[in-house]
């Protein structure tokens, strides 16, 4: 199994960190009365989003990891659990962004946490 690089930050910055549940319901319309609603699945992915600060060397490591190791986000990997405990199996969502702050880079990214 692929693991998040130990040379990169092991957690998101607290400011701006978000965890978002996904819609796991399906509705079926009846000819009369309210819709029937049920779960689609007993387990469903959810999203983690936030930012990290990278040094220039860490930015280079991250880009190599993304392109070379996880095939631009196609492969899942283990990421440290923000709540503690066992690492989470995640996939990187497309569209991470870098912004320059001081001598470092702030990266904003989003993970899909797999069941």
matplotlib code that plots the C-alpha trace (Angstrom):
import matplotlib.pyplot as plt

x = [0.0, 1.1, 1.6, 1.6, 5.3, 6.8, 8.7, 5.4, 3.2, 1.2, -1.9, -3.9, -3.7, -6.6, -7.7, -9.9, -9.9, -13.3, -14.8, -17.9, -20.2, -21.6, -25.2, -25.9, -29.7, -31.9, -35.5, -38.2, -41.4, -44.6, -47.8, -49.4, -47.8, -44.3, -41.2, -39.6, -36.1, -33.3, -29.6, -27.6, -24.9, -23.8, -20.5, -19.9, -16.9, -16.6, -14.4, -11.5, -10.3, -7.7, -4.3, -0.8, 2.4, 5.3, 8.9, 10.2, 11.7, 8.4, 6.6, 8.9, 8.4, 4.6, 4.6, 6.8, 4.5, 1.4, 2.6, 4.9, 3.5, -0.3, -0.7, -2.1, -4.7, -5.8, -4.2, -5.4, -2.9, -2.9, -3.0, -2.7, -6.2, -6.9, -8.9, -6.1, -6.2, -5.6, -4.6, -7.4, -7.4, -7.8, -7.6, -6.4, -9.1, -8.0, -7.4, -4.9, -3.5, -0.3, 0.1, 3.3, 3.6, 6.9, 9.6, 7.1, 4.1, 0.6, -1.2, -5.0, -6.1, -9.0, -9.1, -11.8, -11.9, -12.7, -14.7]
y = [0.0, 3.5, 5.9, 9.7, 10.9, 11.2, 14.3, 16.2, 17.7, 15.0, 17.2, 20.0, 23.5, 24.0, 27.2, 26.2, 22.5, 20.8, 17.4, 16.9, 14.0, 12.7, 12.1, 8.4, 8.5, 7.6, 8.6, 6.8, 8.6, 6.8, 7.4, 8.7, 10.0, 10.9, 9.5, 6.3, 7.1, 4.5, 4.3, 3.7, 1.9, 0.9, 2.7, 5.8, 8.1, 11.5, 14.5, 16.1, 19.5, 21.9, 23.5, 22.7, 24.8, 23.2, 24.3, 24.4, 21.0, 19.6, 21.1, 19.2, 16.0, 16.4, 16.9, 13.8, 11.8, 13.0, 12.3, 9.3, 7.4, 8.0, 8.5, 12.0, 10.9, 7.6, 5.5, 5.6, 6.0, 6.0, 9.5, 10.2, 10.3, 13.9, 12.4, 10.0, 6.3, 4.2, 6.0, 6.8, 5.3, 8.4, 9.5, 13.0, 15.0, 17.0, 20.7, 21.3, 24.8, 26.4, 30.0, 31.6, 32.8, 34.1, 31.6, 28.7, 27.4, 27.0, 24.1, 23.7, 20.2, 17.8, 14.1, 11.6, 9.2, 5.8, 3.2]
z = [0.0, -0.8, 2.1, 2.4, 2.3, 5.8, 4.5, 4.0, 6.7, 8.5, 9.0, 7.6, 9.0, 11.4, 9.8, 6.8, 7.5, 6.5, 6.6, 4.4, 4.3, 1.1, 0.0, 0.6, 0.1, -2.9, -3.3, -5.3, -6.1, -5.4, -7.4, -4.2, -1.0, 0.0, -1.7, -0.3, 0.9, 1.6, 1.9, -1.3, 0.5, 4.0, 3.5, 1.4, 0.8, 2.3, 1.7, 3.6, 2.4, 3.7, 3.3, 4.2, 4.1, 2.1, 1.8, -1.8, -1.4, 0.0, -3.0, -5.3, -3.3, -3.4, -7.2, -7.7, -5.4, -7.2, -10.8, -10.2, -7.2, -7.2, -11.0, -10.7, -8.2, -9.8, -7.0, -3.4, -0.5, 3.3, 5.0, 8.7, 10.3, 11.5, 14.4, 15.4, 15.1, 12.0, 8.7, 6.2, 2.7, 0.5, -3.1, -4.1, -5.9, -9.0, -8.7, -5.9, -5.9, -4.7, -3.5, -2.5, 1.1, 2.3, 1.4, 1.4, -0.6, 0.7, -1.0, -0.9, -1.6, -1.2, -0.4, -1.0, 2.0, 0.8, 2.7]

ax = plt.figure().add_subplot(projection="3d")
ax.plot(x, y, z, "-o")
ax.set_aspect("equal")
plt.show()
